Amino acid sequence: MALVNEYFLRLSDNYLFSDIAKKVNAFKLTHPNERVISLGIGDVTQPLCPAVIKAMHEAVDEMATSAQFHGYGPEHGYDFLREAIVKNDYHSRGISISPNEVFINDGAKSDLGNIGDIVRWDNSVAITDPVYPVYIDSNAMIGRAGTCVDGKWSNIIYMPTTEENGFEPQLPEQRVDMIYLCYPNNPTGTVLTKTQLKKWVDYALKNDSLIFFDSAYEAYIHDEDIPHSIYEIRGAKRCAIEFRSYSKTAGFTGIRCGYTVIPKEVKASTLDGQKVELNHLWERRQATKFNGASYISQRGAAAIYSPEGKEQIKQTIDYYMGNAKLMRERLQQLGVIVYGGTNAPYLWVKTPRGLSSWKYFEELLYTSALVCTPGAGFGPSGEGYVRLTAFGKREDCLEAMERLKR
Ligand SMILES: *Cc1c(COP(=O)(O)O)cnc(C)c1O
C-alpha cells in the first residue's frame, strides 16, 4: 500500500472557523429570534469596483473572438499586469523592481503556502505569535515544523507580539533561516515603522536569513512612517520575498489574483556553499506546478491601477476603515483596551476581567449576539484577546457597538 505523508497527520483537524460556526449555530438554534452580527468575518463584503467589472467584461468579450481569444498565458503572469505593478506599487515609492521579479498568482495564500518548496525541509523557521495559520501549517506539512505539543510546534521559533512588547516581535536570540513577517498584521492589526522593520532586514543580512514578508494589507496603511513594502528598507532586496494580494485591496477574494516579488539578488545556499537565485528556482517551480492566473482576473487586477480604479478602491477601503474607526472609538469609550484598527482592518481587543478568549467569545455571543474570533485560535500569544474585523456593513458595526453599550 502507498504510504501517506504522515506530517499531515500532525496537523490539528479543528479548524478555527468551523469551531466558531458550530458554536454560533448552537446559539442560533436556542435563540431563534436573535439577529447575530458577525464581527469575526475575515472576508470582504463590498462589491468589486466598476473599473474592475468593466475590464473583466471586456476580457470576457475578447475571449469570444478567435482573434483575441487567450488560452494558456505565461505562468508568471502577463506583462501588462507585471508592468503596472512595478510602475504603480514600486517605482512610485522609489523602489526599483523589474517586471521579471514579479510573479502573478491566484492569490497570496497559494504562494505563501508553496514558497517552502524551494528551500530545504530542515531550515529553521521563526514566526510571530499570534499568526496567520498558513505559515505554520504549510511548514508542518513537509516536516519543517516538527511535532505539535500543547499548541506549539517543536521546530518553530515563536516570537510573541503582545501588549508588553508593544506588538513588536523581538529578534530571535539564535540564528534563524526563515522568518515570516506580516505587516500590517493579521490578526493584531498592528504595524511596524520603518525603523522597526529595518532591524529585521539588518538581522537577515547579518545572519543570511530569508524574510517572507506578507503585505496583504498594505493598502490599509494610513500613517506616513509605516512602510508599504519591505523594499522601502535598504538591503531588503537581498534578503526578502514579498507577497501581495488584491483580495483585501480590491475585493478579489472570490476572483483570485495576487503576486509575489522575488528580487534577483535574493539567494539561498546549497549545502556546499554555492549561492542560488531564488527567483530562478521559483520560476522553475511555477512552470511545473502552476499554469497562471486567468486572463480575465489579470485584466481586472490591471484596472485597479487606472485613475478611476485607484479612486474607486480607495473609497471601499475608506469605508472599511470608517468601520474600524467607529468601533475603535466606541470600544475605547466603554473602557475596552483595543489595538490595531488605524492602519489595518482588524481590531485586537483585550478581553475584560482576564477572561480567556473563548470565554469572552461565548459572553459576546450569549449577551449581545455578536461573533468575534478568539485570539487563542491564532496561536498561544493570542490568548486573552479577540479579533474584530471592519469588513462588515456600517449599520451592523453601529448596532454591534450599541449592543455592547447595553
Ligand atoms: C487574506 C490574507 C492573505 C491573502 O490571501 P489571498 O489568497 O490572496 O486571498 C494573505 N495573508 C494574510 C495574512 C491574509 O489575511
The ligand as a Tripos MOL2 file, in Angstrom:
@<TRIPOS>MOLECULE
LIG
   15    15     1     0     0
SMALL
NO_CHARGES

@<TRIPOS>ATOM
      1 C1         -6.2830   37.4900    3.3620 C.3       1 LIG1
      2 C2         -4.8410   37.2800    3.5840 C.ar      1 LIG1
      3 C3         -3.9850   36.9720    2.5170 C.ar      1 LIG1
      4 C4         -4.4700   36.9300    1.0880 C.3       1 LIG1
      5 O1         -4.9940   35.7410    0.7060 O.3       1 LIG1
      6 P1         -5.4520   35.5220   -0.7790 P.3       1 LIG1
      7 O2         -5.0790   34.0990   -1.0560 O.co2     1 LIG1
      8 O3         -4.7210   36.4600   -1.6630 O.co2     1 LIG1
      9 O4         -6.9280   35.7420   -0.8150 O.co2     1 LIG1
     10 C5         -2.6400   36.8080    2.7650 C.ar      1 LIG1
     11 N1         -2.1450   36.9470    4.0040 N.ar      1 LIG1
     12 C6         -2.9270   37.2640    5.0410 C.ar      1 LIG1
     13 C7         -2.3090   37.4420    6.3650 C.3       1 LIG1
     14 C8         -4.2920   37.4200    4.8750 C.ar      1 LIG1
     15 O5         -5.0650   37.7180    5.9170 O.3       1 LIG1
@<TRIPOS>BOND
     1     1     2 1
     2     2     3 ar
     3     2    14 ar
     4     3     4 1
     5     3    10 ar
     6     4     5 1
     7     5     6 1
     8     6     7 2
     9     6     8 1
    10     6     9 1
    11    10    11 ar
    12    11    12 ar
    13    12    13 1
    14    12    14 ar
    15    14    15 1
@<TRIPOS>SUBSTRUCTURE
     1 LIG1         1 GROUP 0 **** ****
